[in-house]
Amino acid sequence: MNFRRKTESKLRELFKARGGCPERQSPHYFVLGECDWFAGLYPDPGTVTLDWRLLPEKSASFTYPDSFISMRFGHEFGLPYEPHQPYHEKVFFLHELADVVAQYGLPDGGVGEDYADYHKRKFEKYIEVQIWTDGPVAEFLQSGR
């Protein structure tokens, strides 16, 4: 939990520094698009589909890749040191998505490897979207999906 709290605190501060307006201490997390690797990580995962273009500009962000990797605290918790990439320790607004993907490409979210010790290998499988308000996901929160 300390790893998550440190990550979320840094993520929130970076988001606010860029002009984001978080209504929550921690965001709702999503994977952008489909990621076969992530879908296979859990038994019977559900899906929530939102049109990212309709999310509130000042209440949504993304990291490239997952925020745990991007915020760079893993080495403090026994995970291998990830070489610093120019997109690490940054929070992006969704309108920047096309530019980020044009510059760095899409992460490879294919299955292709087993899940044993995945956290000890290079981990750039997907783009993570953070929603810092309940509004866009209210119907899913109420339905328990």
C-alpha positions in Angstrom: 0.0 0.0 0.0 2.9 2.4 0.6 4.0 1.9 -3.0 0.5 2.8 -4.2 0.2 5.8 -1.9 3.5 7.2 -2.9 2.7 6.7 -6.6 -0.8 8.3 -6.3 0.5 11.2 -4.3 3.1 12.0 -6.9 0.7 11.4 -9.8 -1.8 13.8 -8.2 0.7 16.5 -7.6 2.0 16.3 -11.1 -1.5 16.4 -12.4 -2.3 19.5 -10.3 0.9 21.2 -11.4 -0.1 20.9 -15.0 -3.5 22.5 -14.3 -5.6 19.4 -13.6 -8.4 19.7 -11.1 -8.7 16.4 -9.2 -11.8 15.9 -7.2 -10.5 12.6 -5.7 -7.4 11.7 -3.8 -6.8 8.8 -6.0 -8.2 8.3 -9.5 -10.2 5.6 -11.2 -7.8 3.7 -13.3 -8.3 2.5 -16.9 -6.3 0.9 -19.7 -6.5 2.8 -22.9 -8.0 0.6 -25.6 -7.7 -3.1 -25.4 -4.7 -4.9 -23.8 -4.7 -8.7 -24.2 -1.9 -8.9 -21.6 -3.9 -7.0 -19.0 -7.1 -8.9 -19.7 -5.3 -12.2 -19.0 -3.9 -11.0 -15.7 -7.1 -11.6 -13.8 -9.7 -14.4 -13.9 -12.9 -13.2 -15.7 -12.1 -9.5 -15.9 -14.9 -7.1 -16.7 -14.7 -4.2 -19.0 -15.9 -0.6 -18.9 -16.0 1.3 -22.2 -15.8 5.1 -22.1 -15.2 7.4 -25.0 -12.0 9.1 -23.8 -12.8 12.1 -26.0 -15.8 12.9 -23.8 -13.9 12.8 -20.5 -13.6 16.2 -18.7 -10.4 17.8 -19.8 -9.3 19.0 -16.3 -10.3 15.7 -14.6 -8.6 13.1 -16.8 -5.0 12.3 -17.4 -2.8 9.5 -18.7 0.6 8.1 -18.0 2.8 6.2 -20.5 3.0 3.4 -19.4 1.3 2.3 -16.1 1.7 4.9 -13.4 3.6 2.5 -11.1 6.4 2.4 -13.7 6.1 6.0 -14.8 6.3 7.5 -11.2 9.5 5.5 -10.6 9.2 4.3 -7.0 9.6 0.5 -7.8 13.2 0.3 -6.8 12.3 1.4 -3.3 10.0 -1.6 -3.0 12.4 -4.3 -4.4 11.5 -4.1 -8.1 14.2 -3.8 -10.7 15.4 -0.4 -11.6 13.7 0.8 -14.8 15.9 2.9 -17.1 14.5 6.4 -17.2 12.5 7.2 -20.3 11.5 10.7 -21.4 7.9 10.0 -20.7 8.4 8.8 -17.1 7.5 11.0 -14.2 5.0 12.9 -16.5 1.3 13.2 -16.5 -0.4 14.0 -19.8 -3.7 15.4 -20.7 -5.9 13.4 -23.1 -5.6 16.0 -25.8 -1.9 15.2 -25.9 -2.5 11.5 -26.7 -1.9 11.7 -30.4 1.4 13.5 -30.0 2.7 11.1 -27.3 1.8 8.1 -29.4 3.3 9.7 -32.5 6.5 10.2 -30.6 6.8 7.0 -28.7 4.5 4.5 -30.4 1.9 2.3 -28.7 3.1 -0.1 -26.0 3.0 -3.8 -26.9 0.1 -5.2 -24.9 0.1 -8.6 -26.5 0.1 -11.7 -24.4 3.3 -13.4 -25.6 4.8 -14.2 -22.2 3.6 -15.8 -19.0 2.7 -13.8 -15.9 5.3 -15.4 -13.5 7.5 -12.6 -12.2 6.1 -10.1 -14.7 6.8 -7.3 -12.3 10.5 -8.0 -12.5 10.7 -7.5 -16.2 10.4 -4.5 -18.5 6.8 -3.5 -18.1 5.5 -1.2 -20.8 2.3 -2.9 -21.8 -0.3 -0.2 -22.0 -1.2 3.4 -21.5 -3.0 4.1 -18.2 -5.8 6.6 -18.0 -6.7 8.2 -14.7 -10.1 9.8 -14.1 -10.0 12.1 -11.1 -13.8 12.5 -10.7 -16.7 10.1 -10.2 -19.0 11.6 -12.9 -17.9 9.7 -16.0 -18.0 6.4 -14.1 -21.0 7.0 -11.8 -23.3 4.5 -13.6 -20.7 1.8 -13.3 -20.1 2.5 -9.6 -23.8 2.4 -8.9 -24.4 -0.8 -10.8 -21.5 -2.6 -9.2 -20.1 -3.7 -12.7 
